[in-house]
Amino acid sequence: MDTITVELELSSEQYGQLSALAQARQRLEKEVATIALAEWLESQARLEQARNLMRELGKGLGKGDGKRRDVARNHDRYLLNPVTEPTPVHGAA
């Protein structure tokens, strides 16, 4: 993997937090900063995927079968919990 060196400007408070965390984890400051950035980038990618999903779900509101309305109504459950079994549609027998 190719790497690129970057320079960060941190406040003294941020640097103190980074340094303390690195010392507590027995890691180099640059390792902790790299891990933190990687986790932030991953969370931003997941957030963007969720936003795209919500936009797609919004296009189907009020149309079609009850399954789409259920997904729209219960989106947090679908986004945060893996689906293991089909969820019954509200109002269906």
Backbone torsions as a table, in degrees:
resi	resn	phi	psi	omega
1	MET	NA	129.0	175.9
2	ASP	-74.0	145.1	177.3
3	THR	-123.6	152.2	177.1
4	ILE	-125.2	134.3	178.6
5	THR	-87.6	131.9	177.1
6	VAL	-123.5	157.4	177.8
7	GLU	-111.8	131.6	179.9
8	LEU	-110.0	142.9	171.2
9	GLU	-107.7	113.3	-179.1
10	LEU	-113.7	149.3	171.6
11	SER	-69.5	163.1	179.3
12	SER	-63.4	-32.1	177.2
13	GLU	-66.5	-45.1	178.5
14	GLN	-62.5	-42.9	179.9
15	TYR	-64.5	-39.4	177.8
16	GLY	-61.4	-42.2	178.2
17	GLN	-65.1	-43.5	179.2
18	LEU	-61.8	-46.1	-178.5
19	SER	-64.2	-43.9	179.9
20	ALA	-64.2	-42.0	179.6
21	LEU	-65.7	-42.6	179.0
22	ALA	-61.5	-43.0	179.9
23	GLN	-65.3	-42.6	-179.7
24	ALA	-64.4	-33.7	-178.7
25	ARG	-92.0	-1.9	-177.7
26	GLN	55.1	50.0	178.2
27	ARG	-131.1	163.5	174.6
28	LEU	-73.7	150.7	179.0
29	GLU	-58.3	-39.4	-178.9
30	LYS	-66.8	-31.4	176.7
31	GLU	-66.9	-44.1	179.6
32	VAL	-63.8	-42.5	179.2
33	ALA	-64.0	-40.8	179.2
34	THR	-64.7	-43.5	178.4
35	ILE	-63.0	-45.0	-179.4
36	ALA	-61.7	-42.8	179.9
37	LEU	-65.9	-42.9	179.2
38	ALA	-61.0	-42.5	178.9
39	GLU	-65.9	-39.3	179.1
40	TRP	-65.5	-44.0	178.9
41	LEU	-62.0	-40.3	178.4
42	GLU	-64.3	-42.3	179.9
43	SER	-66.0	-35.3	177.5
44	GLN	-67.0	-37.8	177.9
45	ALA	-65.4	-42.4	177.6
46	ARG	-64.3	-39.4	178.5
47	LEU	-63.9	-41.8	178.7
48	GLU	-65.3	-39.5	176.3
49	GLN	-62.0	-41.9	179.0
50	ALA	-64.7	-41.0	177.7
51	ARG	-62.4	-43.2	178.7
52	ASN	-62.8	-41.7	177.9
53	LEU	-61.8	-43.5	179.8
54	MET	-63.9	-38.4	176.7
55	ARG	-62.0	-43.6	179.2
56	GLU	-65.0	-42.2	178.5
57	LEU	-63.4	-38.1	-179.7
58	GLY	-63.0	-30.2	179.5
59	LYS	-66.2	-26.5	-176.4
60	GLY	-99.3	3.3	-177.9
61	LEU	-61.5	132.7	177.6
62	GLY	79.6	0.8	-178.9
63	LYS	-118.3	154.9	170.3
64	GLY	73.5	-156.5	-174.6
65	ASP	-80.1	174.7	-177.9
66	GLY	-70.0	-18.5	-178.6
67	LYS	-61.7	-42.8	179.8
68	ARG	-64.1	-40.9	179.3
69	ARG	-65.1	-36.8	177.9
70	ASP	-63.5	-43.5	179.4
71	VAL	-63.6	-43.0	179.6
72	ALA	-64.5	-42.7	-177.4
73	ARG	-68.7	-36.0	-174.6
74	ASN	-114.7	36.6	-173.4
75	HIS	-58.6	-36.9	-179.6
76	ASP	-61.5	-41.6	179.5
77	ARG	-62.1	-41.4	-179.3
78	TYR	-70.6	-36.7	-177.9
79	LEU	-76.3	-34.6	-172.0
80	LEU	-98.1	-18.0	-178.5
81	ASN	-122.4	133.1	177.1
82	PRO	-65.1	141.0	179.7
83	VAL	-85.0	119.5	-179.9
84	THR	-107.4	-30.0	178.6
85	GLU	-135.9	152.3	177.3
86	PRO	-59.5	139.9	178.3
87	THR	-91.8	129.8	179.6
88	PRO	-65.1	146.2	178.7
89	VAL	-78.1	134.8	178.6
90	HIS	-59.9	134.0	177.6
91	GLY	84.6	-5.3	179.5
92	ALA	-85.8	148.1	-179.5
93	ALA	-83.8	NA	NA
